[in-house]
Amino acid sequence: MNNKNLIAAIAINIFITVFEIAFGLFAGSLALISDALHNFTDVGSMGLSLWGEKVKLQKPTPLKTYGYKRAEIVIALFNALALLAVVVFIFAEAVKRLFSPAEIATGTMFTVALIALIGNGIATYLLQKGANKNLNLKSAWLHSLQDALFSLGVVAGAVIIHYTHWSIIDPLISIFLSAYLLKEVYGLIKQTVSILMESVPDDIDYAEVKNRLAGFDGVKSVEDLHIWQTDSNSRFLSAHLVVENINSGKRHDLLCTIKEALDKNFRISHMTIQMVSSDEKLKLDCNHCN
């Protein structure tokens, strides 16, 4: 999939966001507004995906040795904090409406949500073409699929309110959507802060990596092991290995074996490994932080 499909999906979600907020205010439906905000978050997510596809082509510079990869995480954290404030506001308004339900224009609510459902369905179809080849694009596709499901929920809510006149359904849908968004926001904030703190990626077991390194023939101990990531996909490792007294040729072979194993088993493709023998270690002033 080229970036044109991603740009088209962003445009569709921007239209849906403005459309749902405008008619949500007109119809008095918090559910529509909540769904619109969910679409708005996906505009940001898709925008990051589009930006990521372009910025990853930029080469590192002497001042930015990692390139611009971490900008994705900084922007994601900013968007998550902004969304958190909006979600809290919508949740509070929905709770108020539980005790004083407002009259809902169910016809408008149904029509707008149905149009949003169609738009989200088209966007999901466009993004699906590249989702199986690129994790970055797959995340955008999953967000779009969630949008479609949320719009379907609002459509169902409009039908229930129309036939039962239970206006309380509208704030209940808003509370449900807000709770779900809150869960997503919490996960995003946790993940972005973890990356900014250079924590070990969630799906990597630090002890397992250390044991794997220590298990290679010729390795006597593993010290100063660090594993971190700069963005969603780029993983790094640095380590100090005490090895047996072997010549440079065998050290090179050992390094190649380690590199292949780390890339294959942990998707760590960038690594810096220092190898010294026990005798060499005695001559070095090694101050390790772990």
Secondary structure as the mmCIF struct_conf table of DSSP 4:
data_model
#
loop_
_struct_conf.conf_type_id
_struct_conf.id
_struct_conf.beg_label_comp_id
_struct_conf.beg_label_asym_id
_struct_conf.beg_label_seq_id
_struct_conf.end_label_comp_id
_struct_conf.end_label_asym_id
_struct_conf.end_label_seq_id
HELX_RH_AL_P HELX_RH_AL_P1 ASN A 3 ALA A 27
TURN_TY1_P TURN_TY1_P1 GLY A 28 GLY A 28
HELX_RH_AL_P HELX_RH_AL_P2 LEU A 30 VAL A 55
TURN_TY1_P TURN_TY1_P2 LYS A 56 LEU A 57
BEND BEND1 GLN A 58 GLN A 58
HELX_LH_PP_P HELX_LH_PP_P1 LYS A 59 PRO A 60
BEND BEND2 PRO A 62 LEU A 63
TURN_TY1_P TURN_TY1_P3 THR A 65 ARG A 70
HELX_RH_AL_P HELX_RH_AL_P3 ALA A 71 PHE A 99
BEND BEND3 SER A 100 SER A 100
HELX_LH_PP_P HELX_LH_PP_P2 PRO A 101 GLU A 103
HELX_RH_AL_P HELX_RH_AL_P4 THR A 106 ALA A 131
TURN_TY1_P TURN_TY1_P4 ASN A 132 LYS A 133
HELX_RH_AL_P HELX_RH_AL_P5 LEU A 135 THR A 164
TURN_TY1_P TURN_TY1_P5 SER A 167 ILE A 168
HELX_RH_AL_P HELX_RH_AL_P6 ILE A 169 LEU A 196
TURN_TY1_P TURN_TY1_P6 MET A 197 GLU A 198
HELX_LH_PP_P HELX_LH_PP_P3 SER A 199 PRO A 201
TURN_TY1_P TURN_TY1_P7 ASP A 202 ASP A 203
HELX_RH_AL_P HELX_RH_AL_P7 TYR A 206 ALA A 214
TURN_TY1_P TURN_TY1_P8 GLY A 215 GLY A 215
BEND BEND4 PHE A 216 PHE A 216
TURN_TY1_P TURN_TY1_P9 ASP A 217 GLY A 218
STRN STRN1 VAL A 219 GLN A 229
BEND BEND5 THR A 230 ASN A 233
STRN STRN2 ARG A 235 VAL A 243
BEND BEND6 ASN A 245 ASN A 245
HELX_RH_AL_P HELX_RH_AL_P8 SER A 248 PHE A 266
STRN STRN3 HIS A 270 SER A 277
HELX_RH_AL_P HELX_RH_AL_P9 SER A 278 LYS A 283
BEND BEND7 LEU A 284 LEU A 284
#
